[in-house]
Amino acid sequence: MNASMDLSDSYRTLAHTSSGLYKDKSSKFHYFAFPVKTEEEIKTHLGELRKTFYNARHHCFAWILGKDGENYRANDDGEPNHSAGDPILGQIRSHQLTNVLIVVVRYFGGTKLGISGLIQAYKTSAALAIEANEIIEEQVKSVIKIKFPYPQMNEVMKLVKNLDLEILNQEMHLDCETTLQMRQNLFEEVHQSLQTIELLEILEVKE
């Protein structure tokens, strides 16, 4: 399998924000799912929901970040241990998703659900949040910024076309400075090909 056919730089995530309401024995579970890429984004979403639902008893959540899901967290926010955050996290994992945050805001309705009832309610809420969304495949990207004289333009553009690279930015000065984006698995091939172009200089690399 060549680099252009290698799918190991892909991951499953959600396309957009989704939300809804699940009810169980008078308790209300407002659920939300967000595609996220950083912990800062996660903090922002959690902060906004705490402002909106300031009088809710519990803001339980789970998130996973990273192509291989290496960073994650689950929070019960006052519910019995492992009765809320873990069921939410379990749904993210069972759908093989990453770069995802799911929050379930609970308003207690007066009737206790018990541990098993809580687990089922939070699991169901998280599943509904995913069901209301769209699962998509994203690719990990690498970026290379290059500088070259104008006579090399045709050679660079041929490489861009052949490997289906994306031009993020291009500045024309005495020389041409171009920022290229590609699938991570194409990085080595692109990097080596660029080094064969005469007088071309690689200014910056983000793998």
Phi and psi restraints in degrees (value plus and minus 20) as a CYANA .aco file:
   2 ASN   PHI    -104.8   -64.8
   2 ASN   PSI     152.9   192.9
   3 ALA   PHI     -80.9   -40.9
   3 ALA   PSI     -56.7   -16.7
   4 SER   PHI     -89.3   -49.3
   4 SER   PSI     -38.3     1.7
   5 MET   PHI    -120.7   -80.7
   5 MET   PSI     -24.4    15.6
   6 ASP   PHI     -96.0   -56.0
   6 ASP   PSI     102.6   142.6
   7 LEU   PHI    -121.3   -81.3
   7 LEU   PSI     -10.1    29.9
   8 SER   PHI     -92.7   -52.7
   8 SER   PSI     -25.8    14.2
   9 ASP   PHI    -118.1   -78.1
   9 ASP   PSI      -1.4    38.6
  10 SER   PHI    -128.2   -88.2
  10 SER   PSI     136.0   176.0
  11 TYR   PHI    -169.1  -129.1
  11 TYR   PSI     139.0   179.0
  12 ARG   PHI    -116.6   -76.6
  12 ARG   PSI     113.7   153.7
  13 THR   PHI    -167.5  -127.5
  13 THR   PSI    -191.7  -151.7
  14 LEU   PHI    -121.4   -81.4
  14 LEU   PSI     130.1   170.1
  15 ALA   PHI    -101.1   -61.1
  15 ALA   PSI     -50.8   -10.8
  16 HIS   PHI    -179.8  -139.8
  16 HIS   PSI    -195.8  -155.8
  17 THR   PHI    -101.8   -61.8
  17 THR   PSI     119.5   159.5
  18 SER   PHI    -155.1  -115.1
  18 SER   PSI     136.7   176.7
  19 SER   PHI    -176.8  -136.8
  19 SER   PSI     145.6   185.6
  20 GLY   PHI     158.4   198.4
  20 GLY   PSI    -192.6  -152.6
  21 LEU   PHI    -153.0  -113.0
  21 LEU   PSI     111.5   151.5
  22 TYR   PHI    -141.1  -101.1
  22 TYR   PSI     116.3   156.3
  23 LYS   PHI    -139.3   -99.3
  23 LYS   PSI     121.0   161.0
  24 ASP   PHI    -168.2  -128.2
  24 ASP   PSI      95.6   135.6
  25 LYS   PHI      28.1    68.1
  25 LYS   PSI      31.9    71.9
  26 SER   PHI      56.1    96.1
  26 SER   PSI     -35.0     5.0
  27 SER   PHI     -96.7   -56.7
  27 SER   PSI     121.2   161.2
  28 LYS   PHI    -129.9   -89.9
  28 LYS   PSI     111.0   151.0
  29 PHE   PHI    -137.9   -97.9
  29 PHE   PSI      82.8   122.8
  30 HIS   PHI    -105.3   -65.3
  30 HIS   PSI      99.3   139.3
  31 TYR   PHI    -131.0   -91.0
  31 TYR   PSI     127.0   167.0
  32 PHE   PHI    -161.7  -121.7
  32 PHE   PSI     119.3   159.3
  33 ALA   PHI    -148.4  -108.4
  33 ALA   PSI     115.8   155.8
  34 PHE   PHI    -152.2  -112.2
  34 PHE   PSI     117.8   157.8
  35 PRO   PHI     -98.5   -58.5
  35 PRO   PSI     111.8   151.8
  36 VAL   PHI    -159.8  -119.8
  36 VAL   PSI     137.5   177.5
  37 LYS   PHI    -147.4  -107.4
  37 LYS   PSI     -33.7     6.3
  38 THR   PHI    -159.0  -119.0
  38 THR   PSI     140.5   180.5
  39 GLU   PHI     -88.8   -48.8
  39 GLU   PSI     -46.1    -6.1
  40 GLU   PHI     -83.9   -43.9
  40 GLU   PSI     -62.4   -22.4
  41 GLU   PHI     -80.3   -40.3
  41 GLU   PSI     -62.1   -22.1
  42 ILE   PHI     -81.2   -41.2
  42 ILE   PSI     -66.8   -26.8
  43 LYS   PHI     -80.1   -40.1
  43 LYS   PSI     -58.6   -18.6
  44 THR   PHI     -83.4   -43.4
  44 THR   PSI     -68.5   -28.5
  45 HIS   PHI     -81.9   -41.9
  45 HIS   PSI     -64.1   -24.1
  46 LEU   PHI     -83.6   -43.6
  46 LEU   PSI     -60.9   -20.9
  47 GLY   PHI     -83.7   -43.7
  47 GLY   PSI     -61.7   -21.7
  48 GLU   PHI     -85.5   -45.5
  48 GLU   PSI     -59.8   -19.8
  49 LEU   PHI     -89.1   -49.1
  49 LEU   PSI     -54.9   -14.9
  50 ARG   PHI     -86.8   -46.8
  50 ARG   PSI     -52.2   -12.2
  51 LYS   PHI     -91.4   -51.4
  51 LYS   PSI     -63.3   -23.3
  52 THR   PHI     -88.5   -48.5
  52 THR   PSI     -64.8   -24.8
  53 PHE   PHI    -129.5   -89.5
  53 PHE   PSI      35.3    75.3
  54 TYR   PHI     -84.2   -44.2
  54 TYR   PSI     -44.6    -4.6
  55 ASN   PHI    -121.0   -81.0
  55 ASN   PSI      -8.7    31.3
  56 ALA   PHI     -98.5   -58.5
  56 ALA   PSI     128.3   168.3
  57 ARG   PHI     -95.6   -55.6
  57 ARG   PSI     -56.5   -16.5
  58 HIS   PHI    -157.0  -117.0
  58 HIS   PSI     115.4   155.4
  59 HIS   PHI    -139.3   -99.3
  59 HIS   PSI      66.9   106.9
  60 CYS   PHI    -113.9   -73.9
  60 CYS   PSI     125.3   165.3
  61 PHE   PHI    -176.5  -136.5
  61 PHE   PSI     147.2   187.2
  62 ALA   PHI    -172.0  -132.0
  62 ALA   PSI     129.5   169.5
  63 TRP   PHI    -166.4  -126.4
  63 TRP   PSI     136.0   176.0
  64 ILE   PHI    -154.8  -114.8
  64 ILE   PSI     114.8   154.8
  65 LEU   PHI    -148.3  -108.3
  65 LEU   PSI     133.6   173.6
  66 GLY   PHI      80.1   120.1
  66 GLY   PSI     125.8   165.8
  67 LYS   PHI     -75.2   -35.2
  67 LYS   PSI     -58.3   -18.3
  68 ASP   PHI    -120.5   -80.5
  68 ASP   PSI      -7.4    32.6
  69 GLY   PHI      46.1    86.1
  69 GLY   PSI      11.4    51.4
  70 GLU   PHI     -94.4   -54.4
  70 GLU   PSI     -41.9    -1.9
  71 ASN   PHI    -132.2   -92.2
  71 ASN   PSI     108.4   148.4
  72 TYR   PHI    -177.7  -137.7
  72 TYR   PSI     142.6   182.6
  73 ARG   PHI    -176.9  -136.9
  73 ARG   PSI     127.4   167.4
  74 ALA   PHI    -150.8  -110.8
  74 ALA   PSI     117.9   157.9
  75 ASN   PHI    -153.2  -113.2
  75 ASN   PSI     104.7   144.7
  76 ASP   PHI    -104.9   -64.9
  76 ASP   PSI     -37.5     2.5
  77 ASP   PHI      24.5    64.5
  77 ASP   PSI      33.1    73.1
  78 GLY   PHI      75.5   115.5
  78 GLY   PSI     -35.3     4.7
  79 GLU   PHI     -94.4   -54.4
  79 GLU   PSI     141.5   181.5
  80 PRO   PHI     -73.8   -33.8
  80 PRO   PSI     125.5   165.5
  81 ASN   PHI     -68.9   -28.9
  81 ASN   PSI     110.0   150.0
  82 HIS   PHI      47.4    87.4
  82 HIS   PSI      -5.9    34.1
  83 SER   PHI    -114.9   -74.9
  83 SER   PSI     -30.5     9.5
  84 ALA   PHI    -150.5  -110.5
  84 ALA   PSI     -81.6   -41.6
  85 GLY   PHI     -80.2   -40.2
  85 GLY   PSI     -65.2   -25.2
  86 ASP   PHI     -84.5   -44.5
  86 ASP   PSI     -62.6   -22.6
  87 PRO   PHI     -81.5   -41.5
  87 PRO   PSI     -55.0   -15.0
  88 ILE   PHI     -87.2   -47.2
  88 ILE   PSI     -67.6   -27.6
  89 LEU   PHI     -79.4   -39.4
  89 LEU   PSI     -58.8   -18.8
  90 GLY   PHI     -80.5   -40.5
  90 GLY   PSI     -56.1   -16.1
  91 GLN   PHI     -90.1   -50.1
  91 GLN   PSI     -58.8   -18.8
  92 ILE   PHI     -81.0   -41.0
  92 ILE   PSI     -65.2   -25.2
  93 ARG   PHI     -88.6   -48.6
  93 ARG   PSI     -59.7   -19.7
  94 SER   PHI     -86.4   -46.4
  94 SER   PSI     -44.9    -4.9
  95 HIS   PHI    -112.5   -72.5
  95 HIS   PSI     -15.0    25.0
  96 GLN   PHI      35.9    75.9
  96 GLN   PSI      26.6    66.6
  97 LEU   PHI    -124.8   -84.8
  97 LEU   PSI     136.4   176.4
  98 THR   PHI    -165.2  -125.2
  98 THR   PSI     152.9   192.9
  99 ASN   PHI      33.4    73.4
  99 ASN   PSI      28.5    68.5
 100 VAL   PHI    -156.9  -116.9
 100 VAL   PSI     119.0   159.0
 101 LEU   PHI    -140.9  -100.9
 101 LEU   PSI     110.6   150.6
 102 ILE   PHI    -143.7  -103.7
 102 ILE   PSI     108.5   148.5
 103 VAL   PHI    -140.8  -100.8
 103 VAL   PSI     116.0   156.0
 104 VAL   PHI    -144.3  -104.3
 104 VAL   PSI      97.1   137.1
 105 VAL   PHI    -119.8   -79.8
 105 VAL   PSI     101.9   141.9
 106 ARG   PHI    -129.7   -89.7
 106 ARG   PSI     113.1   153.1
 107 TYR   PHI    -128.2   -88.2
 107 TYR   PSI      97.6   137.6
 108 PHE   PHI     -88.0   -48.0
 108 PHE   PSI     111.9   151.9
 109 GLY   PHI    -119.0   -79.0
 109 GLY   PSI     -17.4    22.6
 110 GLY   PHI      84.4   124.4
 110 GLY   PSI     -38.6     1.4
 111 THR   PHI    -131.7   -91.7
 111 THR   PSI     102.5   142.5
 112 LYS   PHI     -89.6   -49.6
 112 LYS   PSI     120.6   160.6
 113 LEU   PHI    -115.2   -75.2
 113 LEU   PSI     -37.0     3.0
 114 GLY   PHI      59.0    99.0
 114 GLY   PSI     143.4   183.4
 115 ILE   PHI     -79.4   -39.4
 115 ILE   PSI     -69.6   -29.6
 116 SER   PHI     -83.7   -43.7
 116 SER   PSI     -55.8   -15.8
 117 GLY   PHI     -86.5   -46.5
 117 GLY   PSI     -60.5   -20.5
 118 LEU   PHI     -83.4   -43.4
 118 LEU   PSI     -66.8   -26.8
 119 ILE   PHI     -76.6   -36.6
 119 ILE   PSI     -64.9   -24.9
 120 GLN   PHI     -86.9   -46.9
 120 GLN   PSI     -59.6   -19.6
 121 ALA   PHI     -86.2   -46.2
 121 ALA   PSI     -63.7   -23.7
 122 TYR   PHI     -91.5   -51.5
 122 TYR   PSI     -56.0   -16.0
 123 LYS   PHI     -82.6   -42.6
 123 LYS   PSI     -66.0   -26.0
 124 THR   PHI     -83.3   -43.3
 124 THR   PSI     -63.8   -23.8
 125 SER   PHI     -80.1   -40.1
 125 SER   PSI     -64.6   -24.6
 126 ALA   PHI     -84.7   -44.7
 126 ALA   PSI     -60.9   -20.9
 127 ALA   PHI     -82.9   -42.9
 127 ALA   PSI     -59.9   -19.9
 128 LEU   PHI     -87.3   -47.3
 128 LEU   PSI     -56.0   -16.0
 129 ALA   PHI     -82.7   -42.7
 129 ALA   PSI     -59.2   -19.2
 130 ILE   PHI     -92.3   -52.3
 130 ILE   PSI     -61.2   -21.2
 131 GLU   PHI     -81.8   -41.8
 131 GLU   PSI     -53.9   -13.9
 132 ALA   PHI     -98.1   -58.1
 132 ALA   PSI     -25.2    14.8
 133 ASN   PHI    -125.7   -85.7
 133 ASN   PSI    -183.8  -143.8
 134 GLU   PHI    -154.5  -114.5
 134 GLU   PSI     107.2   147.2
 135 ILE   PHI    -107.0   -67.0
 135 ILE   PSI     107.8   147.8
 136 ILE   PHI    -147.3  -107.3
 136 ILE   PSI     145.3   185.3
 137 GLU   PHI    -125.7   -85.7
 137 GLU   PSI     103.5   143.5
 138 GLU   PHI    -128.8   -88.8
 138 GLU   PSI     141.5   181.5
 139 GLN   PHI    -139.6   -99.6
 139 GLN   PSI     122.1   162.1
 140 VAL   PHI     -96.0   -56.0
 140 VAL   PSI     112.1   152.1
 141 LYS   PHI    -129.9   -89.9
 141 LYS   PSI     130.2   170.2
 142 SER   PHI    -139.5   -99.5
 142 SER   PSI     134.3   174.3
 143 VAL   PHI    -150.4  -110.4
 143 VAL   PSI     117.1   157.1
 144 ILE   PHI    -150.4  -110.4
 144 ILE   PSI     108.2   148.2
 145 LYS   PHI    -123.6   -83.6
 145 LYS   PSI     109.5   149.5
 146 ILE   PHI    -148.5  -108.5
 146 ILE   PSI     140.6   180.6
 147 LYS   PHI    -155.5  -115.5
 147 LYS   PSI     113.9   153.9
 148 PHE   PHI    -176.5  -136.5
 148 PHE   PSI     135.1   175.1
 149 PRO   PHI     -90.9   -50.9
 149 PRO   PSI     136.1   176.1
 150 TYR   PHI     -78.8   -38.8
 150 TYR   PSI     -54.3   -14.3
 151 PRO   PHI     -79.7   -39.7
 151 PRO   PSI     -39.7     0.3
 152 GLN   PHI    -108.8   -68.8
 152 GLN   PSI     -19.7    20.3
 153 MET   PHI     -77.2   -37.2
 153 MET   PSI     -65.4   -25.4
 154 ASN   PHI     -81.3   -41.3
 154 ASN   PSI     -59.3   -19.3
 155 GLU   PHI     -87.2   -47.2
 155 GLU   PSI     -61.1   -21.1
 156 VAL   PHI     -85.9   -45.9
 156 VAL   PSI     -65.3   -25.3
 157 MET   PHI     -85.8   -45.8
 157 MET   PSI     -50.8   -10.8
 158 LYS   PHI     -85.6   -45.6
 158 LYS   PSI     -62.2   -22.2
 159 LEU   PHI     -83.4   -43.4
 159 LEU   PSI     -63.2   -23.2
 160 VAL   PHI     -78.2   -38.2
 160 VAL   PSI     -63.7   -23.7
 161 LYS   PHI     -91.2   -51.2
 161 LYS   PSI     -64.7   -24.7
 162 ASN   PHI     -84.8   -44.8
 162 ASN   PSI     -56.4   -16.4
 163 LEU   PHI    -122.3   -82.3
 163 LEU   PSI     -13.7    26.3
 164 ASP   PHI      35.9    75.9
 164 ASP   PSI      30.6    70.6
 165 LEU   PHI    -105.0   -65.0
 165 LEU   PSI     136.7   176.7
 166 GLU   PHI    -126.1   -86.1
 166 GLU   PSI     109.0   149.0
 167 ILE   PHI    -108.6   -68.6
 167 ILE   PSI      91.5   131.5
 168 LEU   PHI    -102.2   -62.2
 168 LEU   PSI     -54.7   -14.7
 169 ASN   PHI    -177.8  -137.8
 169 ASN   PSI     126.3   166.3
 170 GLN   PHI    -165.4  -125.4
 170 GLN   PSI     105.2   145.2
 171 GLU   PHI    -142.2  -102.2
 171 GLU   PSI     110.5   150.5
 172 MET   PHI    -123.7   -83.7
 172 MET   PSI      90.7   130.7
 173 HIS   PHI    -143.3  -103.3
 173 HIS   PSI    -158.8  -118.8
 174 LEU   PHI     -84.0   -44.0
 174 LEU   PSI     -56.0   -16.0
 175 ASP   PHI    -137.4   -97.4
 175 ASP   PSI     156.6   196.6
 176 CYS   PHI    -123.6   -83.6
 176 CYS   PSI     110.1   150.1
 177 GLU   PHI    -131.7   -91.7
 177 GLU   PSI     104.3   144.3
 178 THR   PHI    -151.1  -111.1
 178 THR   PSI     117.1   157.1
 179 THR   PHI    -128.7   -88.7
 179 THR   PSI     100.9   140.9
 180 LEU   PHI    -130.5   -90.5
 180 LEU   PSI     121.3   161.3
 181 GLN   PHI    -140.0  -100.0
 181 GLN   PSI     121.3   161.3
 182 MET   PHI    -168.3  -128.3
 182 MET   PSI     146.2   186.2
 183 ARG   PHI     -81.6   -41.6
 183 ARG   PSI     123.6   163.6
 184 GLN   PHI     -76.2   -36.2
 184 GLN   PSI     -57.0   -17.0
 185 ASN   PHI     -93.0   -53.0
 185 ASN   PSI     -29.1    10.9
 186 LEU   PHI    -113.2   -73.2
 186 LEU   PSI     -26.8    13.2
 187 PHE   PHI     -75.5   -35.5
 187 PHE   PSI     -71.6   -31.6
 188 GLU   PHI     -81.4   -41.4
 188 GLU   PSI     -62.3   -22.3
 189 GLU   PHI     -83.0   -43.0
 189 GLU   PSI     -64.2   -24.2
 190 VAL   PHI     -86.5   -46.5
 190 VAL   PSI     -64.9   -24.9
 191 HIS   PHI     -79.3   -39.3
 191 HIS   PSI     -65.6   -25.6
 192 GLN   PHI     -86.8   -46.8
 192 GLN   PSI     -59.5   -19.5
 193 SER   PHI     -85.5   -45.5
 193 SER   PSI     -60.0   -20.0
 194 LEU   PHI     -83.4   -43.4
 194 LEU   PSI     -54.7   -14.7
 195 GLN   PHI     -89.4   -49.4
 195 GLN   PSI     -34.7     5.3
 196 THR   PHI    -106.9   -66.9
 196 THR   PSI     -30.3     9.7
 197 ILE   PHI    -103.9   -63.9
 197 ILE   PSI     104.0   144.0
 198 GLU   PHI     -82.0   -42.0
 198 GLU   PSI     115.8   155.8
 199 LEU   PHI      48.5    88.5
 199 LEU   PSI     -15.3    24.7
 200 LEU   PHI    -101.8   -61.8
 200 LEU   PSI     118.4   158.4
 201 GLU   PHI    -140.0  -100.0
 201 GLU   PSI     110.6   150.6
 202 ILE   PHI    -109.8   -69.8
 202 ILE   PSI      96.7   136.7
 203 LEU   PHI    -110.6   -70.6
 203 LEU   PSI     -56.5   -16.5
 204 GLU   PHI    -175.0  -135.0
 204 GLU   PSI     123.8   163.8
 205 VAL   PHI    -152.4  -112.4
 205 VAL   PSI     112.2   152.2
 206 LYS   PHI    -149.4  -109.4
 206 LYS   PSI      81.6   121.6
